[in-house]
Amino acid sequence: MITIPASQALGQKQAEWRHRSTIRQAQQNRLRLARWTFHVCLAYTILATGVWLAFMLLGIDGGSILGNCRVSLSQVVRCAISFTLFWMIWSYGFHWLKYVLLRRAGFSREELRECFGSRLHGFHLERLLEQHSEHTVRIIDMIGRRGRNLLLMIVGFALVYSRIRDNPHPQDLAVSLNASFFDALVMSWWTLLTFHNDGVPGHMAYGAQARILDGVQGRANALCIMTLWNGFKFVMIPLGMALAMVYPPQTYVTLYSFIWLSYGIADFAAEIIGSLFGRQNIQVWGLGDIKRKSWQGVIAAFVCVLIANMTVVFLGHLSLPWAILGIVLAFVNPLVE
């Protein structure tokens, strides 16, 4: 029998206590950041809704930033249909796909209940990854997020692209974004109202979108992305008007493809290839317990964007400066991502 000296045993217990204390403190910090993110997004949405209501009720023209804030009956009907189809039925379907994949990966019902809940009442990612492969969880997270968002990206890009292709003027892009501002407010309130929900509404809004590897900040990350997208409409409308002063209508639709198609491709390629084949050793800043990306994902984003941009240049019979711009965007998108 080997006897451990009392002083050594005491030192080991103190080290274990400090380790547990550090983990608890880190968990509390993550919880505070998740709640803080919720309150910031709530404050922004209240402000945006108040401005929109004031402009609409008083009949004020929002100008280049908000445009016409009036909402027609057809727009309300369209929003209700898209909300039901995408944010409820489609999203809930990918929640169940993710649930089934995790179940087949060996997750217990209790673990699944914790993963698909709000995670704000005690969720320990470290303990979960002691029982399950991080690589497997990362792939399933990717399938849920990218599968759910693929339809939205394709439909959104196709609608706006077709509008400005038929009449390539920045005013048409502004009209499209103005029309979607009401939809954005509806979706913002949906994600806020379901943020703390552990039932079906919470699963619809966050089941597929909130990554398990983001830990207690999974829903906060998804909510932050949604709010940033909605806030970006305040930037894209005046930006589109300003770009029209530089680019003629004949190339405006190409510019739109360069901006949005390259961004969407980079976003998807980086996560898909990075999750499947990457070694996550690049530390990045953001919300989530695990904040690592891979060089494989970065390279995949660059290659895919480069191919897409050069295809646009070739099909449009564009000049060398357009090809150079496409190459620059192929570098910039993965770096930002």
C-alpha positions in Angstrom: 0.0 0.0 0.0 1.3 3.4 -1.0 0.6 6.1 1.6 0.2 9.7 0.3 1.5 12.3 2.8 -1.2 14.4 4.4 0.4 17.6 3.0 0.3 16.2 -0.6 -3.3 15.0 -0.3 -4.3 18.4 1.0 -2.5 20.1 -1.9 -4.4 17.8 -4.4 -7.7 18.7 -2.8 -6.9 22.4 -2.9 -5.9 22.1 -6.6 -9.2 20.2 -7.4 -11.2 22.9 -5.5 -9.5 25.7 -7.4 -10.2 23.9 -10.7 -13.9 23.4 -9.9 -14.1 27.0 -8.7 -12.5 28.2 -12.0 -15.0 26.2 -14.0 -18.0 27.5 -11.9 -16.8 31.1 -12.4 -16.4 30.6 -16.2 -19.9 29.1 -16.3 -21.3 32.1 -14.4 -19.6 34.5 -16.8 -21.0 32.7 -19.8 -24.5 32.8 -18.3 -24.2 36.5 -17.6 -23.1 37.2 -21.2 -26.0 35.2 -22.5 -28.5 37.1 -20.4 -26.8 40.4 -21.3 -27.0 39.5 -25.0 -30.8 38.9 -24.6 -31.4 42.2 -23.0 -29.3 44.1 -25.6 -31.3 42.5 -28.4 -34.5 43.1 -26.6 -33.6 46.8 -26.2 -32.7 47.2 -29.9 -35.9 45.4 -31.0 -38.1 47.7 -28.8 -36.3 50.7 -30.2 -36.7 49.5 -33.8 -40.3 48.6 -33.3 -41.0 52.0 -31.7 -39.4 53.9 -34.6 -41.3 51.8 -37.2 -44.6 52.3 -35.4 -44.1 56.0 -35.1 -43.2 56.4 -38.8 -46.2 54.2 -39.8 -48.8 55.7 -37.6 -47.7 59.3 -38.3 -47.3 58.7 -42.0 -43.7 59.8 -42.1 -41.5 58.8 -45.0 -38.5 57.0 -43.6 -36.3 58.2 -46.5 -33.2 56.2 -47.6 -33.0 54.3 -44.3 -36.5 53.1 -43.7 -38.4 54.1 -46.8 -42.2 53.6 -46.7 -43.1 52.0 -43.4 -46.7 51.3 -44.4 -47.8 47.7 -44.2 -50.4 46.3 -46.6 -52.7 43.4 -46.1 -51.0 41.4 -48.7 -47.7 41.9 -46.9 -49.2 40.7 -43.6 -50.6 37.6 -45.3 -47.3 36.9 -47.0 -45.5 37.3 -43.7 -47.9 34.9 -42.0 -47.5 32.3 -44.7 -43.7 32.5 -44.7 -43.6 32.5 -40.9 -45.8 29.3 -40.7 -43.9 27.5 -43.4 -40.3 28.4 -42.6 -40.1 29.4 -38.9 -42.5 26.8 -37.7 -42.9 23.7 -40.0 -39.5 23.8 -41.7 -37.5 24.7 -38.6 -39.3 22.2 -36.4 -38.5 19.5 -39.0 -34.8 20.2 -38.7 -35.1 20.2 -35.0 -36.4 16.6 -35.1 -33.7 15.7 -37.6 -31.1 17.0 -35.2 -32.8 15.2 -32.3 -32.8 11.9 -34.2 -29.1 12.2 -35.2 -28.1 13.0 -31.6 -30.1 10.1 -30.3 -28.4 7.7 -32.8 -25.0 9.2 -31.6 -25.8 7.9 -28.1 -27.4 10.9 -26.4 -29.8 10.1 -23.6 -33.2 11.7 -23.3 -32.1 13.7 -20.4 -29.1 15.0 -22.3 -31.3 15.9 -25.3 -33.7 17.7 -23.0 -30.8 19.8 -21.7 -29.4 20.4 -25.2 -32.7 21.6 -26.7 -33.7 23.7 -23.6 -32.7 27.3 -22.9 -29.5 26.0 -21.2 -29.8 28.9 -18.7 -30.4 26.8 -15.7 -27.3 24.6 -15.7 -25.7 23.2 -18.8 -22.2 21.8 -18.6 -20.7 21.3 -22.0 -17.4 19.9 -20.7 -19.2 17.1 -18.9 -21.2 16.3 -22.0 -18.1 16.1 -24.2 -16.6 13.6 -21.8 -19.3 11.2 -22.9 -19.6 12.1 -26.6 -17.3 13.0 -29.5 -16.9 16.7 -30.2 -16.4 16.0 -33.9 -19.7 14.1 -34.1 -21.5 16.9 -32.2 -20.0 19.5 -34.5 -21.2 17.7 -37.6 -24.7 17.3 -36.2 -24.8 21.0 -35.3 -23.7 21.9 -38.8 -26.4 19.7 -40.4 -29.1 21.3 -38.3 -28.0 24.9 -38.9 -27.1 24.7 -42.5 -29.9 22.4 -43.6 -32.4 24.8 -42.0 -30.9 28.0 -43.4 -30.2 26.7 -46.9 -33.8 27.2 -48.1 -34.0 30.7 -46.6 -30.7 31.8 -48.3 -31.8 30.4 -51.7 -35.3 31.9 -51.6 -34.1 35.2 -50.3 -31.3 35.6 -52.8 -33.5 34.5 -55.7 -36.3 36.9 -54.9 -34.1 40.0 -54.6 -31.9 38.9 -57.5 -34.9 38.5 -59.8 -36.3 41.9 -58.8 -33.1 43.8 -59.6 -32.3 41.6 -62.7 -35.6 42.6 -64.3 -35.1 46.3 -63.3 -31.5 46.8 -62.1 -31.9 50.0 -60.1 -31.0 50.4 -56.5 -34.5 51.7 -55.7 -35.7 48.1 -56.4 -33.2 46.7 -53.9 -34.3 49.3 -51.4 -38.0 48.5 -51.9 -37.3 44.8 -51.4 -35.4 45.5 -48.1 -38.1 47.9 -46.9 -40.7 45.2 -47.5 -38.7 42.8 -45.4 -38.3 45.1 -42.5 -41.7 44.3 -41.2 -40.9 40.6 -41.5 -37.7 41.1 -39.6 -39.5 42.7 -36.7 -41.9 39.8 -36.5 -39.0 37.3 -36.5 -37.1 39.3 -33.9 -40.0 39.2 -31.5 -40.5 35.5 -32.2 -36.9 34.7 -31.2 -37.1 37.0 -28.2 -40.4 35.5 -26.9 -39.1 32.0 -27.3 -35.6 32.6 -25.9 -36.5 31.1 -22.4 -39.0 28.6 -23.7 -38.1 24.9 -23.3 -41.1 23.6 -25.2 -42.2 23.3 -28.8 -42.0 27.1 -29.5 -38.4 27.2 -28.3 -37.6 24.1 -30.3 -39.0 25.7 -33.4 -37.0 28.9 -33.0 -33.7 27.4 -31.7 -33.7 23.6 -32.0 -31.8 23.5 -35.2 -30.1 26.9 -35.0 -28.6 26.9 -31.5 -25.3 24.9 -31.6 -24.6 22.5 -28.8 -20.9 23.4 -28.9 -21.9 27.0 -28.0 -22.9 25.7 -24.6 -25.0 28.0 -22.4 -24.7 30.8 -25.1 -26.2 28.7 -27.9 -29.5 30.6 -28.0 -27.7 33.9 -27.3 -25.5 33.3 -30.4 -28.5 32.6 -32.6 -30.4 35.6 -31.3 -27.5 37.9 -31.8 -27.1 36.8 -35.4 -30.8 37.3 -36.1 -30.7 40.8 -34.5 -27.6 41.8 -36.4 -29.2 40.7 -39.7 -32.2 42.8 -38.9 -30.1 45.8 -38.0 -28.1 45.4 -41.2 -31.1 46.5 -43.2 -30.5 50.0 -41.8 -27.1 49.8 -43.5 -27.9 47.9 -46.7 -30.6 50.3 -48.0 -28.5 53.5 -47.9 -25.4 51.5 -49.0 -27.3 50.2 -52.1 -28.3 53.8 -53.0 -24.7 55.0 -52.6 -23.3 52.1 -54.7 -25.7 53.1 -57.5 -23.8 56.4 -57.8 -20.6 54.4 -58.7 -21.9 51.3 -60.6 -24.2 51.6 -63.7 -27.5 49.6 -63.8 -25.9 47.1 -66.2 -23.5 45.8 -63.6 -25.5 46.5 -60.5 -27.0 43.0 -60.5 -23.5 41.5 -60.8 -22.3 43.6 -57.8 -25.3 42.3 -55.8 -24.2 38.7 -56.7 -20.6 39.4 -55.7 -21.7 40.8 -52.3 -24.4 38.3 -51.2 -23.7 35.2 -53.2 -20.0 35.2 -52.1 -21.0 35.8 -48.5 -23.5 33.0 -48.4 -21.1 30.5 -50.1 -18.3 31.4 -47.8 -20.5 31.0 -44.7 -21.8 27.6 -45.8 -18.5 26.2 -47.2 -16.5 27.2 -44.1 -18.8 25.5 -41.6 -19.6 22.4 -43.8 -16.0 21.6 -44.8 -14.6 22.7 -41.4 -17.0 20.5 -39.5 -16.5 17.4 -41.7 -12.7 17.6 -42.3 -11.3 20.4 -40.2 -9.0 20.5 -37.2 -10.3 23.4 -35.1 -7.1 25.1 -34.0 -7.8 28.8 -34.9 -9.1 30.7 -31.8 -11.7 33.3 -32.7 -13.8 35.8 -30.8 -17.6 35.3 -30.4 -20.4 33.9 -28.4 -20.1 30.3 -27.4 -18.2 28.0 -25.1 -16.0 26.6 -27.9 -14.7 29.3 -30.3 -12.4 27.6 -32.8 -12.3 27.4 -36.5 -10.1 25.4 -39.0 -7.8 26.2 -41.8 -9.6 23.6 -43.9 -12.8 25.6 -43.5 -11.1 28.9 -44.4 -9.5 27.4 -47.5 -12.8 25.8 -48.6 -14.5 29.2 -48.3 -11.9 30.9 -50.4 -11.9 28.2 -53.1 -15.7 28.1 -53.3 -16.1 31.9 -53.4 -13.4 32.2 -56.0 -15.1 29.7 -58.3 -18.5 31.4 -57.9 -17.1 34.8 -58.5 -15.1 33.8 -61.6 -18.2 32.0 -62.9 -20.2 35.2 -62.6 -17.4 37.1 -64.4 -17.2 34.5 -67.2 -21.0 34.3 -67.8 -21.3 38.1 -67.7 -18.3 38.6 -70.1 -16.9 41.1 -67.6 -13.6 42.9 -67.8 -10.4 42.3 -65.8 -11.3 44.8 -63.0 -14.3 42.7 -62.2 -12.2 39.6 -62.0 -9.8 41.3 -59.7 -12.7 42.4 -57.5 -14.0 38.8 -57.4 -10.6 37.6 -56.3 -10.4 40.3 -53.6 -13.8 39.2 -52.3 -12.7 35.6 -52.3 -9.9 36.6 -49.9 -12.0 39.0 -47.7 -15.0 36.7 -47.1 -13.2 33.8 -45.4 -11.1 36.2 -43.3 -14.3 38.0 -42.0 -16.0 34.6 -41.6 
